[in-house]
Amino acid sequence: MVKAVVGEEAQLKLIEDRLSQSALPAEVGLVIGKLSSNLDRGFVFDLIPTPQNDSGEPACAITDTSKDDKKKGSKSKSQVTDSSSLFIDKDWVAEHARQVSRMLVGGMKVVGIYIWVSESAFKNSTIVLCQTVKAVAEAAPIFETDCGERLIVHICYSPRRWNCRNCSLSSNITSSSLRPCDFKMGKVLSSLQTFRCTYNFSLRLPIFHENASKFHTLSDALRHVISIHAKELKGAKVLIDGRLVIDNEPCSSDGVHEVELLLPFMDNTPVEACSQGDVLGILYFSGSICSFAYLNPKEPISQAVTDIKGDIIMSLQSRLDIICDEAEEDPGSSLDDGREANDEMSTEKPVTQLALQLLRKGCSLPLPRRVFAPWLAGIYVCDYLQPSETVEVLRDHCTELLSLKSCTDVSTILEPEKEASSLMAKSFWDIAVPFGSAIQPLEEKGRSEGKGEISSKSSKSGNINVVAAALILLLSVLLGFVLFILKG
């Protein structure tokens, strides 16, 4: 449980100055930071305001109840002021959290919300705030180390002060779900240690007959293979700067630490475990991922390993989510050489919803590449670009989602996956299985049945050749034996 929270003083002071000069009655946004279960502490890196919704309205507002009170005439002016409360568009805030979470790397998460509002409005809006926090947690979950709690940072303008509360994500939300925790400001970002990993992967998943398969669409199959790999990645050994990692070992050196993951040899064997009669093909998922993670010096180095592994899996899932989102918006998109003209497959169906059993040719699906942009104190955030997109998309997303006023210099953007953009899903119907046997492609099944007679004749002629060779060998041995006796 988080008992104390430390915020980046330089960044939070800038935010406080901006809010005090804006004269806004209320503002809601996301808290970006880290919750450390090892230290029972939270770290706040930045506060990002939620932008206006599609209708141009703010994500939160003060509910005016003074009109009803004036009609009743039963309350004084001070009591009317104390009855003010918050309205928050929690769905919009949750959507903002979902998109921002894709742009964060290992060791950085959406850990809660902040609210700029008066003390009385905050006290009258406890349930609304807890519901918003829960919606944000569901939209941007923290895998592996999720402790079932999030932060609410309250910036009060009357009187001016900062407060932080721990919100429990229990099913029953009440006013007791909020617990105060110590909050102070200090230097957080400058002390973070950087870890970088370039991870090459090659995953396979068998495609079964429709009646034997649990996953019928491309997206379902990809999500399944990612979940399988997440379990395998947990057991991977790790080298940092060429040295094997010990769990509780601290990391005291500065600079960027290079991480290498070592998976057990031949650990991914789903094809070998299947019956050949049930398999139609293989879903082959391969590529290269660049990953970053940031660690507080007081945390053990094993936490950086966990953050790197989690970032890799989150990166794969984010790319798949982007493909699915864009496919729903543009149903006409298709796989490369992966669709045949037949009546069973609707041309209006999104590519990720295609039935794998209906594909007859090998197909490929390029996934977005990951690019990085500097954010705060040398920390990077990321975005995912389609093959046809440029880094201008990253600049727009940083301005819109992260509220960065200054445009990112293109020369500072990292594109480590630019030449390693082979992230794609491939379906091979002509596949090899152990011991030299093979599964026939569906296209050739009819042709092979029609050639049964020719195959039978070829087999018979082959048998005759073997017998003739054996007889010649036997005669040669007998002749040699006779010559040896005569010579003797």
N, C-alpha and C positions, 0 to 999 in steps of 0.2 A: 504493500500500500504506500502511495506517495504521501510523505509527511512534510516535505519541504520542496519549494520550487525556486529556482534561480533563473532570472531573466537577463538577457543581454542588455546591459544598461544603455549603451550608445544607441541601439536601435529603438528601444522602448521609449527613451526620452524624445527622440524625433517624432514618434507616433503621438506621444502626449502633447507635444507642441502643435502638431497638425490638428489634433482634435480640439484643443482649446481655442485655436484660431478659426475653426470652421463654424462654430456656433450651432452645431447640430444638436438636436434634443436627444438623439439616440443613434447608435451605430452598432452593427453586429459584424463579426468576421471570424476568421479561423486562427487558431493558435498553432504555430508550427514549432516543433521541438522534439523532445525525446523523453520517454518515461523509462527510468532505469529501475528494474526490479532488484538488481544487485545492490543498488545504493539506497533504495526507497526514496529516490529523489526525482524530480522532474526538471527539465531544462527547457526554457523558452527561447527560441532563436528569433522569431519575428511574429508579428500580428498582421494578417492580411484581410483587409475589408472585403466583404462580399459585395460584388457589383450590383447595380440595379437590375431588375428582372426585365423580361422582354417587353413589358409594358412601360418601362421607364420609371418604375416605382422602387423605392428603397426596400431592402429586405426586412427592415423593422421600423416600427413607429410607436409613438406614445398614444395609448388609447385615452381619449378625452371623455371622462365621465362627469365632468363638471355641469354639463347641461341638465342631465337627469337630476343631479343633486340640487341645482338651483330651482328646478320645478317643484321638488319636494320641499325645499326650504328648511330642511331639518338638520343641515350640517353647516358648520362654520367654514370660513375661507381656508383655514389651515387644514381642516379635515378633508376638504375637497382636493387640495393639492396632494395630500397623502394617499388618496385613493387612485392616483394615476398608475397605470400598468402598461406592460409591453405587448405589442403584437409582433410576432416574428413569423415570416414565411419559411418555416423549417424545411419544407421540401426544396426550396430554392437554395437555402444554405447548404443542405445535404448534397445537392447537385454540384455546387461550387467545390465542396470538399472532395467529391469523387474525382473531379477533373484535376484539382490541385494535387491530389495524392499520386496521380500518374507522373507528375513532374518532379517528385521527390525521390531521392536515392536512399541507399542504406543508411540507417541511423537517423533519418529525418522522417517524421510522420505528422499527420494532422492529429494533435493530441487533445483538442477541445475547441472551445469558442471563447471569444472575448466580447464584452458588452460595454459600451460607453453610455451610461445612463445615471440618473440620480439615485440616491440611496433608497428613497421611498418606492420608486418604480421597480427597482431591483427586488426589494422585499416582497412586493405584491405580484411578482412574476416568476416565482420559484418553479412552479410546475411547467410553465411554458419554456423556461430555460432548460430544465431537465429533459423535456421532450425533444428540444432542438439538439441537445448534446447526444441523445440516443440516436436520433436520425443521422447525425454526422458520423457517429461510430459505426453504424450499419453501412453507410455509403463508403466510408474509408476505413475498413477494419485494419487492425494491427495484428498481423499474423505472428505465430510462434510465441511471442512474449506478451500477448494481450492479457492485461491484468484485470480487465473488467471495470476499468474506471477511466474517466476523462477529466480535464480541467475546465473550469469556468473562471476566466480572469475578468474581474470587474474593475473598470476605471471609473471611479466616481468623481463627478465634477462639482458636487456640492455636499460636503467639502471635498477638496481635491485629494484623493488618495487611491492607492492600488490595493486590491484584495484578491485572493485566490482561494477557490474552493474545489474540493475533490468531489466529483459526481459519480456515484455508483450506478452501473448500468444494469441494475436489477429489473425484473419484469414489472414490479409494482413501483411506480414512481410516486414518491411523496416528498414533503418538505424536508424530511429527515435524510433524503438521499444526498443532500449537500453537507459536506463537512469542511470546516475551515482548515487550511494548511498554511504553514509559514511561507511568506513570499519576500524575496529580496532581489536586488539587482547587483550584477557583477559582470566580470569579463568571462563570457562563455565561448564565443565563436573563436577567439584568437587561440584558445588552448586546445581546440579539437585536432585530433590526429587523422590523417587521410590514408585510406586504404583503397587500392585499385586492383581490379582483376579483369583479365580477358579470358573468357570461358568459352571453349569450343564444345559443342554438344552434337550428338547424333542419336536420335531416338527413333524407335520403331514400335509400331502397334499393328497387330494383324487385323485385317478386315474380314469379318465373318459373313456367312450367309445370313440373310435377313432374319430367319427363324432362330438363329443361334447367336445373334448379336444383341447386346444391351445398348449400343450406340449406333444410331442410324444416320446421323448427320455429321458433316465435317466438323462443325464447331463442338459437338458433344465428344467426338473422338479426340480432338485436340485438347480439350479440357481434361479428358481422362489421362492422356499421355503426360500432360504437364503435372497432374496430381501424382502420378506414379513416379515421375522423375524427382518431385519434391521430396518424397520419402527416401529415394536413393541418395539424394544430395545430402541428407542429414548425416549419413554415415561416411561421407567423403573425408579423407585426410587432407590436411591443409599445410602448405608451406608458405611462410611469410618471410620475404627477403631471403629465401633459400633455406630457412630453418623450419623444422617441424614444430608445430604449435603445441604448447602445453597449456591446458585449460586455464589455470589460474595465474598464468605468467603475465606480468604487466608489460606494457610497451612504453619504453622511455625515450627511444630515439625519435628524432624529428624527420621531416621530409615525407615524401609519398612512399608508402610501403606496398610492395608488389605482392599480391596474393595468388597462389596457385592451388587449384583444387585437384585432388587425386582420387578418382572413383575406382572402386574395386574392378579388376579386369573381368570382362564378360558378365558383369552384373545385370545388364539389361538383356534378358533372355525371354521375352514374352512369346516370340515366334516358335522357339523350340518346344515350349510347353503346350502348344496347341496341336489338336488333331488335324492332319493334313486335309482330311475330307471336309472340314468346316471352314477352311480358309480360302478366300477368294484373292486376296492380295495383301499388300503391306502399306501402311501409312508411314512414310519416312519423313522425319522432321529434323532438320539440321540447320546449323548456322553458328554464328559467333556473337557473343554478348560482351559488351564493356560495362563493368559495374564499378560504382564508387560506394564507399561507406565512411562514416565519420564517427569517431570514438572519443568520449571524454577520458582524459588521462587517468581518472580514478577507477574507471571500469576495467575489468580483465580483458585480455586480448581475445578470449573466446567469444566475447560479445561482438567484436568486429567480424569474426568468422560467421556468427549467426546472422548478422546484418547483411553481409555479402551474399550468403546463400539465400536469404529472404528476398534481397533485391533482385537476384537473378530470376527467381520464380515470379515475383511481381512484374518484372519486365516482360516475361513471356506472356503472362496473363493480360497485361495492359495492351500488348500488341494484338492479341486475339480479340480483346474487347473493342479495340478501334476498328478492326476489320469487320466485326459483327455490326457495330453501330453504323458504319458507312454503307454496309451491304443493305441494311434495312432502309436507309435513306435513298440508296440507288440500287433497286432490285435488278437493274439491267446489267450490273457488273458480272463478269464471268471469270472462270479459271482459264489459264493459258493452256490451250489444247486439251482441256479436261472435260468438254461437253460434246455429246453427240446429238444430232438432230433426231429426236424420237418423241413420240407422243406422251411418254411416261414422265418426262421432265419438263416442267413449265419454265418458259424463258423469263417469267416474272418472279420466280422464286429466288431469294437472296443466295449468293454463292455459298455462304456458310451453312445454309439449311439444305443443301443438296444431299440426297441419299447416296451414301458411298456405294451401296450395292448396285446402283444404276449406272455408275461410271464404267466405261469400257476401255478407256485409254489412260495412259499415265498422265497425271495432271500436276501442275505446280501452282503454288499460291505464294507470291512474294509478300513478306510481312514488312511493316514499317521499320526503318532503321532508327537507331537511337542517337541523338545529338545532345551536346551539353553546352550550357551557357553559364558564365560566372554570375553569382548571385550576391552573397554577402561574405566579406572577409575571405575571399578565395574559395568559398564553398560553391559547388556546382549544382544546378538543377538541370533537368533533362526534358526532352520532348521527343515525339515520334513522328517521323516524316515519311510520307509515301514516296515511291520512286519519282513521281512527277512533281513533288513539292520542293521548295527551296527553303533556306534558313529564314526567309522573311516570315514564314509561318511561325517559327519559334519566337521571333521578336513580337509578333502580334499576340501570341499566347501569354508571353511574359507581361506585356502591358495590360491585357485584359484580365487574366486570372491572378497574377501575382502583384498587380498594381505597381509595376516598375515604371517610374516616370521617364527615366532616361533610356533611350533605345540602346540595345546591346550592340556593341561593335562587332561586326561580322568576323573580323580577324581574331577575336577572342573565343569564338565558338569552336568547340571540339567536335570533330566528326570521325571518331575512331572506327566506326563500322561502315565507313563510306565504301571501302574496297571489300569489306566482308559482308556485303548485303545479300548473302546467300541464304538468309533466313526464309525458308519456304517449306511448305508441306507438299510432299510428293507421294503419289499413289502408284506403286508398281504392281501391275497385274501379272507380269512374267517374272515370278520370283523363284529363287532357289531355296530349298530346304535341306536339312542335314542328310548326310549319306548319299549325296549325289542325285536323289530323286527330285522331281520338280512338279509344281502344280501348273496345269495347263491354263492359259488365258481363256476367258469366256469366249472370245472371238474365234478361237481355233478349235473349240470343242467339237463343233459340227464337222469341220473338215477332217479332224483326226478320226471321227467315227466312220466317215465315208472312205477312209483309206485303210480300213481294217484288213481287207484281203491282200493288199499290196504289202502291208507290214507282215502278214503271215507268211507270204512267199519269201520275203527277205529273211525271215527268221529261219525258215527251212533250209535255204541255200547256205546260210551261215553255219548251220549244224553240219551240213555235208562237207563243207570246207574244213571244219575242225576234225572230222573223222578221217578225211584223206591225209591231212597233215600228220595225224597220229600213226597211221599205217606206214607212211614214208619213214618216219622216225624209227619205228620198230624194225623195218627192213634194213635200215642203215646200221643199226646196232648188231643185228644178226650177221650181216655181211662183214662187218669189222671183226666180229668174234671168229668167224670162219677163216678169214685171212690171217689172223693172229695164230691160230692153231696150225695152219699149213706152213707158215713161215717158221714156226718153232720145230 
